[in-house]
Amino acid sequence: MVSVTVDSGALRHNLQVIRRLAPKSRVMAVIKANAYGHGLVIAARALAAADAFAVARVSEGLALREAGIKTPIVLLEGVFDRQQLDAAAAADLQLVVHSPEQMELLRAAPAHVQFKVWLKLDSGMNRLGFKGEAFRSAHAQLSSMSILKGPVNLMTHLGCADTPQRPNTAEQLMVFAAATRNLVGERSIESSAALLGFPEAQAEWIRPGLLLYGVSPFRGSTGADHDLRPVMTLRTSIIAVKDLIEGDQVGYGGDWTARRPTRLAIAAIGYGDGYPRSASSGTPVLVNGEHAALVGRVSMDMLAIDVTDAQRAAKVGDPVVLWGEGLPVEEIAIWAETIPYTLTCGINQRVSVTLLE
Ligand SMILES: *Cc1c(COP(=O)(O)O)cnc(C)c1O
């Protein structure tokens, strides 16, 4: 009953929009975490025009190669042991290098392996990367290693690009410029929010994730504001309809009380599918294409909808859209007090995915 549709035309459209926003940059399409819940291989095939793919884990890179994807693939966290290093070499995956431990691994690598390497600067987010002098020194050491394929590429990640009014991004950009001055190698700084908010730092490579899926990284706006189209639509259907009298309580904890005679529809979807339990009463859903409101607590397999005011009387079997076409996931994220990333990433295994070609 619950299904996700993935619109590959929308993915291709969004990639073109991104190219127009950053005409001088090559696109490393970020498809980690099962392409933010859209399906790793589905997304990679639809995004065949991307210049490279970025994933977080070796297993994701290997799955892409097994599916016959020949595009360059970057491991955003690099490798952590000899087994991963060998697997990455065999699959021709590019490595991000961000720690002294990874430098050691590369130093001990067998003579025949060759890697394209991205050296990561920690420009102030304090997650991954080398700082200042350690970065320059790692760069010099890497550059002399025999495993290196081509120049060392240079990257960093911005921590506050979705709030452009804060000073952090300008500071991080200055730190990156200073640390990489006079170094050869291609540069990559920006993910979705940054490439929109700070176009001057798009550099040779951009690393968009969220925008590809048609979603805005800025609270209070939607993908449509940037000419993007939603890729994922989450749907289910009505499995029961009933009439309540004033005072009836709905769901676990009796959290919601009918203030009027109410027609209630039960939809077959819950947190067991990845719909957020934190979505509060009032969260919009579409029933037969009309707006209605979720009421009461979300259960594991079901949720309740007030359909009293529907133009077209809701009945069992009617379609429900939870987010996607006609209902931006950005809006649901606000109701659920989260960010759209967690919603699309959170779609569970039991949900079937259909590809719209
Ligand atoms: C996830 C990630 C991205 C993509 O971020 P979006 O906000 O989805 O565009 C880019 N770079 C790195 C290092 C990441 O971890």
The ligand as an SDF file (V2000), in Angstrom:
LIG
                    3D

 15 15  0  0  0  0  0  0  0  0999 V2000
   26.4580   15.1160    2.4350 C   0  0  0  0  0  0  0  0  0  0  0  0
   27.5760   15.9550    1.9420 C   0  0  0  0  0  0  0  0  0  0  0  0
   27.3850   16.8100    0.8470 C   0  0  0  0  0  0  0  0  0  0  0  0
   26.0340   17.1020    0.2290 C   0  0  0  0  0  0  0  0  0  0  0  0
   25.2930   17.9380    1.0730 O   0  0  0  0  0  0  0  0  0  0  0  0
   23.8850   18.5830    0.6420 P   0  0  0  0  0  0  0  0  0  0  0  0
   23.5740   19.5350    1.7280 O   0  0  0  0  0  0  0  0  0  0  0  0
   22.9030   17.4460    0.5840 O   0  0  0  0  0  0  0  0  0  0  0  0
   24.0770   19.2170   -0.6810 O   0  0  0  0  0  0  0  0  0  0  0  0
   28.5120   17.4540    0.3460 C   0  0  0  0  0  0  0  0  0  0  0  0
   29.7330   17.2900    0.9030 N   0  0  0  0  0  0  0  0  0  0  0  0
   29.9340   16.5020    1.9720 C   0  0  0  0  0  0  0  0  0  0  0  0
   31.3000   16.3680    2.5490 C   0  0  0  0  0  0  0  0  0  0  0  0
   28.8610   15.8190    2.5380 C   0  0  0  0  0  0  0  0  0  0  0  0
   29.0630   15.0510    3.6180 O   0  0  0  0  0  0  0  0  0  0  0  0
  1  2  1  0
  2  3  1  0
  2 14  2  0
  3  4  1  0
  3 10  2  0
  4  5  1  0
  5  6  1  0
  6  7  2  0
  6  8  1  0
  6  9  1  0
 10 11  1  0
 11 12  2  0
 12 13  1  0
 12 14  1  0
 14 15  1  0
M  END
$$$$
